[in-house]
């Protein structure tokens, strides 16, 4: 099995390549293709990255080659990490519309190249932001079930870690998913949370304690207020304050604070991406959360979900096969539908919304 990383020399792309080799996801007989652009620094840096990886991991590295033309991309799994990223500056905000305008052409070029020159069986893991736009572009060109965005899985891992921290446990003891849009518009599905070792009554009591009587109906306001408070604080004190907040709020605000500190979140993003790649390569099926292009596979509060949205899905070697989402709590359902509408509106400029596809 072979992997191609589009945007291999970016912050996340470089981490993905490194973790794929360090974690020995790829055997030495497989190929890791580093994909860059021939213009600018990317072309030179991609060759340099190959030399650096071979130098560091020669004893167990896979075959590593370089591709600088989208038509040359050949792999079983393609990681889309190319395009512009949001600036990591103190107090910075992400203009998702501007980011989408910049990255749409990048997504479309790679989607067209894969559709024209690929095997027809590649599975694409979208890392680049906006994740939902990347999924929509790739799904239109390659088919819905061969494309998954890793944003909801990253958000899920963060949510589980924050719950585990509150309960004094390790993350592997916690189940549960995050849905919706990657970033501040995510939907923490508290109704899916499970804690190893707790029966139903104990788990319900634990979740109630973690939620502190709050509803997702006011979640957006909480996030905005929290970010405003943190902007005026010294960074160490800001992290200390975040530690006192509820787990779902921490799962959004802590990564935002990390990114705006200038450190970015490349290691965690790459780790979640490699998790999905590992699943795709080893033949098993697992339930993960991911951004996918839905076509009424599941209904929430009596209304079918259509368009790109993060939901729990079954992921296997050929992509995602079905959605696994029981009826969520009423506040979760309301936030899911409003989130789906906002994503749909953001895709309209490129005709990728529900009306444009009709």
C-alpha positions as CSV (number, residue, x, y, z in Angstrom):
1,X,0.0,0.0,0.0
2,X,1.3,3.4,-1.0
3,X,0.6,6.9,0.5
4,X,0.9,10.3,-1.2
5,X,1.1,13.4,1.0
6,X,0.0,16.6,-0.9
7,X,1.7,19.6,0.6
8,X,4.4,17.4,2.2
9,X,6.6,20.3,3.2
10,X,4.0,22.3,5.1
11,X,3.8,22.2,8.9
12,X,1.2,19.4,9.0
13,X,2.4,17.6,5.9
14,X,5.9,17.3,7.3
15,X,4.6,16.0,10.6
16,X,2.4,13.5,8.7
17,X,5.4,12.2,6.8
18,X,7.5,11.9,9.9
19,X,4.9,10.1,12.0
20,X,4.0,7.7,9.2
21,X,7.7,6.6,9.3
22,X,8.3,6.8,13.0
23,X,5.1,4.8,13.8
24,X,6.0,2.3,11.1
25,X,2.6,2.6,9.5
26,X,4.3,1.9,6.1
27,X,6.5,-1.2,5.7
28,X,9.8,-0.7,3.9
29,X,8.3,-2.3,0.7
30,X,5.6,0.4,0.4
31,X,6.0,3.9,-1.0
32,X,5.6,7.3,0.5
33,X,5.2,10.0,-2.2
34,X,6.0,13.6,-1.2
35,X,4.0,15.9,-3.4
36,X,4.9,19.6,-3.8
37,X,4.6,22.3,-6.5
38,X,7.4,23.0,-9.0
39,X,7.1,26.8,-8.5
40,X,8.4,28.6,-5.4
41,X,10.1,27.0,-2.4
42,X,7.9,23.9,-2.4
43,X,9.7,22.1,-5.2
44,X,13.1,22.5,-3.7
45,X,12.0,21.8,-0.2
46,X,10.2,18.6,-1.2
47,X,13.5,17.1,-2.5
48,X,15.2,18.3,0.7
49,X,12.5,16.7,2.9
50,X,13.0,13.4,1.1
51,X,16.8,13.5,1.8
52,X,16.2,14.4,5.4
53,X,13.7,11.5,6.0
54,X,16.0,9.0,4.4
55,X,18.9,10.3,6.5
56,X,16.9,10.0,9.7
57,X,15.0,6.7,9.2
58,X,17.1,4.7,6.7
59,X,16.8,1.5,8.7
60,X,13.1,1.2,8.3
61,X,11.9,3.9,5.9
62,X,9.6,3.0,3.1
63,X,10.5,3.9,-0.5
64,X,10.3,7.7,-0.7
65,X,9.9,9.6,-3.9
66,X,9.0,13.1,-5.0
67,X,6.2,14.3,-7.3
68,X,5.9,18.0,-8.4
69,X,3.0,17.5,-10.9
70,X,-0.5,16.6,-9.7
71,X,-0.8,14.1,-12.7
72,X,2.1,12.1,-11.1
73,X,0.3,11.4,-7.9
74,X,-0.2,7.6,-7.5
75,X,-1.2,6.1,-4.2
76,X,-3.8,4.0,-2.4
77,X,-4.3,6.7,0.2
78,X,-3.9,10.4,-0.5
79,X,-3.5,12.9,2.3
80,X,-4.5,16.4,1.3
81,X,-2.5,18.8,3.4
82,X,-1.8,21.4,0.6
83,X,-2.9,25.0,0.5
84,X,-2.7,28.1,2.7
85,X,-3.1,27.8,6.5
86,X,-4.4,30.3,9.0
87,X,-1.7,32.5,10.5
88,X,-0.6,31.6,14.0
89,X,-0.4,34.9,15.7
90,X,-1.5,36.2,19.1
91,X,-5.1,37.3,19.0
92,X,-5.4,36.1,15.4
93,X,-8.7,35.0,13.9
94,X,-9.3,32.8,10.9
95,X,-11.3,34.2,8.0
96,X,-12.7,30.9,6.7
97,X,-14.1,32.7,3.6
98,X,-10.8,34.1,2.6
99,X,-9.1,30.8,3.3
100,X,-11.6,29.0,1.2
101,X,-11.1,31.4,-1.7
102,X,-7.4,30.8,-1.6
103,X,-7.5,27.0,-1.3
104,X,-10.4,26.1,-3.6
105,X,-8.1,26.3,-6.7
106,X,-5.6,24.0,-5.0
107,X,-8.2,21.5,-4.0
108,X,-9.8,21.5,-7.5
109,X,-6.5,21.0,-9.3
110,X,-5.6,17.9,-7.3
111,X,-9.2,16.6,-7.5
112,X,-9.1,16.9,-11.3
113,X,-5.7,15.3,-11.5
114,X,-6.8,12.3,-9.4
115,X,-10.0,11.9,-11.3
116,X,-8.2,11.9,-14.7
117,X,-5.0,10.0,-13.7
118,X,-5.7,8.0,-10.6
119,X,-6.7,4.3,-10.2
120,X,-10.3,5.1,-9.3
121,X,-9.8,3.5,-5.9
122,X,-7.8,6.0,-4.0
123,X,-9.2,7.1,-0.6
124,X,-8.5,10.8,0.2
125,X,-8.1,12.1,3.8
126,X,-8.6,15.8,3.8
127,X,-6.5,17.8,6.3
128,X,-6.4,21.2,4.7
129,X,-8.8,23.9,5.8
130,X,-11.6,24.5,5.3
131,X,-11.9,20.8,5.6
132,X,-15.5,20.9,4.5
133,X,-14.7,22.6,1.2
134,X,-11.9,20.1,0.6
135,X,-14.2,17.2,1.2
136,X,-16.9,18.7,-1.1
137,X,-14.5,19.3,-4.0
138,X,-12.9,15.9,-3.7
139,X,-16.2,14.1,-3.3
140,X,-17.6,15.7,-6.4
141,X,-14.7,14.5,-8.4
142,X,-14.0,11.1,-6.9
143,X,-17.2,9.9,-5.2
144,X,-18.6,10.5,-1.7
145,X,-17.4,7.4,0.0
146,X,-13.8,7.7,-1.0
147,X,-13.3,11.0,0.8
148,X,-13.2,11.8,4.5
149,X,-12.1,14.9,6.4
150,X,-10.1,14.3,9.5
151,X,-11.3,17.4,11.4
152,X,-14.1,15.7,13.3
153,X,-11.7,12.9,14.3
154,X,-9.2,15.4,15.7
155,X,-12.0,17.3,17.5
156,X,-13.2,13.9,18.9
157,X,-9.8,13.0,20.2
158,X,-9.5,16.4,21.9
159,X,-13.0,16.1,23.4
160,X,-12.2,12.6,24.8
161,X,-8.9,13.9,26.2
162,X,-10.6,16.7,28.0
163,X,-13.3,14.4,29.5
164,X,-10.6,12.0,30.6
165,X,-8.6,14.8,32.2
166,X,-11.7,15.9,34.2
167,X,-12.3,12.3,35.4
168,X,-8.6,11.6,36.2
169,X,-8.5,8.9,33.4
170,X,-6.5,8.3,30.2
171,X,-8.2,9.0,26.9
172,X,-8.5,5.3,25.8
173,X,-11.0,4.9,28.6
174,X,-13.4,7.4,27.0
175,X,-15.8,6.9,24.1
176,X,-17.9,9.5,22.3
177,X,-17.8,11.7,19.2
178,X,-17.8,15.2,18.0
179,X,-19.8,16.1,14.9
180,X,-20.4,19.3,12.8
181,X,-17.9,21.6,11.4
182,X,-14.2,21.5,12.3
183,X,-13.3,24.3,14.6
184,X,-15.5,26.5,16.7
185,X,-18.7,25.2,15.0
186,X,-18.2,21.7,16.2
187,X,-21.0,19.8,18.0
188,X,-19.9,17.8,21.0
189,X,-22.2,14.8,21.2
190,X,-22.5,14.3,24.9
191,X,-25.2,11.7,24.3
192,X,-22.6,9.4,22.8
193,X,-20.1,9.6,25.6
194,X,-19.2,6.3,27.3
195,X,-16.7,5.8,30.1
196,X,-15.0,2.4,30.6
197,X,-15.8,0.9,34.0
198,X,-19.0,3.0,34.6
199,X,-22.5,1.6,34.3
200,X,-25.3,3.6,32.7
201,X,-26.3,5.4,35.9
202,X,-22.7,6.2,36.9
203,X,-22.0,7.4,33.4
204,X,-25.1,9.7,33.3
205,X,-24.1,11.2,36.6
206,X,-20.5,11.8,35.4
207,X,-21.7,13.4,32.2
208,X,-24.2,15.6,34.1
209,X,-21.4,16.7,36.4
210,X,-19.1,17.5,33.5
211,X,-21.8,19.5,31.7
212,X,-22.5,21.7,34.7
213,X,-26.2,22.2,33.7
214,X,-25.2,23.9,30.4
215,X,-26.9,23.5,27.0
216,X,-25.4,23.6,23.6
217,X,-27.9,26.3,22.7
218,X,-25.6,28.8,24.4
219,X,-22.3,27.1,23.3
220,X,-21.5,29.6,20.5
221,X,-21.8,32.5,22.9
222,X,-19.6,30.7,25.5
223,X,-16.9,30.2,22.9
224,X,-16.9,33.8,21.8
225,X,-16.7,35.1,25.4
226,X,-14.0,32.7,26.3
227,X,-11.8,33.7,23.4
228,X,-12.3,37.4,24.3
229,X,-11.2,36.8,27.9
230,X,-8.1,34.9,26.8
231,X,-6.9,37.5,24.4
232,X,-6.2,39.9,27.2
233,X,-4.2,37.5,29.3
234,X,-0.6,36.4,29.6
235,X,-0.3,33.0,27.9
236,X,0.6,30.9,31.0
237,X,-2.3,32.3,33.0
238,X,-4.6,31.8,30.0
239,X,-3.8,28.1,29.9
240,X,-4.4,27.9,33.7
241,X,-7.8,29.5,33.2
242,X,-8.8,27.1,30.4
243,X,-8.1,24.2,32.8
244,X,-11.0,25.4,35.0
245,X,-13.6,25.4,32.2
246,X,-16.0,22.6,31.1
247,X,-14.5,19.8,29.0
248,X,-16.4,20.6,25.8
249,X,-15.4,24.3,25.9
250,X,-11.8,23.3,26.6
251,X,-11.7,21.0,23.6
252,X,-12.3,24.1,21.3
253,X,-10.5,26.9,23.2
254,X,-7.3,25.1,24.1
255,X,-6.3,24.3,20.5
256,X,-7.3,27.8,19.5
257,X,-5.0,29.2,22.2
258,X,-2.2,26.9,21.1
259,X,-2.5,28.0,17.5
260,X,-2.7,31.7,18.3
261,X,0.3,31.3,20.7
262,X,2.5,30.7,17.6
263,X,3.1,27.1,18.3
264,X,0.4,25.8,16.0
265,X,-1.2,22.3,16.4
266,X,0.7,20.4,13.7
267,X,1.7,17.4,15.9
268,X,-1.8,16.7,17.1
269,X,-3.4,17.2,13.7
270,X,-0.8,14.9,12.1
271,X,-1.4,12.3,14.8
272,X,-5.1,12.1,14.1
273,X,-4.5,12.0,10.4
274,X,-2.1,9.1,10.7
275,X,-4.7,7.2,12.9
276,X,-7.1,7.3,9.9
277,X,-4.4,6.4,7.4
278,X,-3.4,3.4,9.6
279,X,-7.0,2.2,9.6
280,X,-7.3,2.5,5.8
281,X,-4.1,0.5,5.3
282,X,-4.5,-2.4,7.7
283,X,-7.9,-3.7,6.4
284,X,-10.0,-3.3,9.5
285,X,-13.2,-1.3,10.0
286,X,-13.6,1.1,12.9
287,X,-16.0,3.8,13.8
288,X,-14.5,7.3,13.6
289,X,-15.9,10.8,13.2
290,X,-15.1,12.5,10.0
291,X,-16.4,15.1,7.6
292,X,-18.2,13.4,4.8
293,X,-20.6,14.3,2.0
294,X,-24.0,13.0,3.2
295,X,-27.1,12.2,1.1
296,X,-29.8,11.6,3.6
297,X,-28.1,8.5,5.1
298,X,-29.3,9.6,8.5
299,X,-32.0,11.8,9.9
300,X,-31.9,14.0,13.0
301,X,-35.0,15.2,14.7
302,X,-37.0,13.9,11.7
303,X,-35.0,15.8,9.1
304,X,-32.4,14.1,6.8
305,X,-28.9,15.4,6.8
306,X,-27.5,16.3,3.4
307,X,-24.3,18.0,2.4
308,X,-20.9,18.0,4.1
309,X,-20.9,17.4,7.8
310,X,-18.9,15.8,10.5
311,X,-20.6,12.6,11.8
312,X,-19.6,9.2,13.1
313,X,-19.0,6.8,10.3
314,X,-17.6,3.3,9.7
315,X,-14.2,3.6,8.0
316,X,-12.4,0.8,6.2
317,X,-9.9,0.2,3.4
318,X,-12.3,1.4,0.6
319,X,-13.5,4.5,2.5
320,X,-16.5,5.2,4.7
321,X,-19.5,2.9,4.3
322,X,-22.3,4.0,6.6
323,X,-23.2,6.6,9.2
324,X,-23.6,5.5,12.8
325,X,-25.5,8.2,14.6
326,X,-28.4,7.4,17.0
327,X,-30.9,10.2,17.6
328,X,-29.0,12.8,19.5
329,X,-30.2,15.0,22.4
330,X,-32.5,17.9,21.4
331,X,-29.8,20.6,21.9
332,X,-27.3,18.5,19.9
333,X,-29.9,18.1,17.1
334,X,-30.5,21.8,16.9
335,X,-26.8,22.6,16.7
336,X,-26.2,19.9,14.1
337,X,-28.9,21.3,11.8
338,X,-27.7,24.9,12.2
339,X,-24.1,23.9,11.6
340,X,-25.1,22.0,8.5
341,X,-26.9,25.1,7.2
342,X,-23.8,27.2,7.8
343,X,-21.5,24.8,6.0
344,X,-23.9,24.6,3.1
345,X,-24.0,28.4,2.8
346,X,-20.2,28.5,2.8
347,X,-20.0,26.0,-0.1
348,X,-22.5,28.0,-2.2
349,X,-19.9,30.3,-4.0
350,X,-18.6,27.2,-5.8
351,X,-21.9,25.5,-6.5
352,X,-21.1,22.8,-4.0
353,X,-24.1,23.5,-1.7
354,X,-27.3,21.4,-1.8
355,X,-29.0,23.8,-4.3
356,X,-25.9,23.8,-6.5
357,X,-25.8,20.0,-6.7
358,X,-29.5,19.7,-7.3
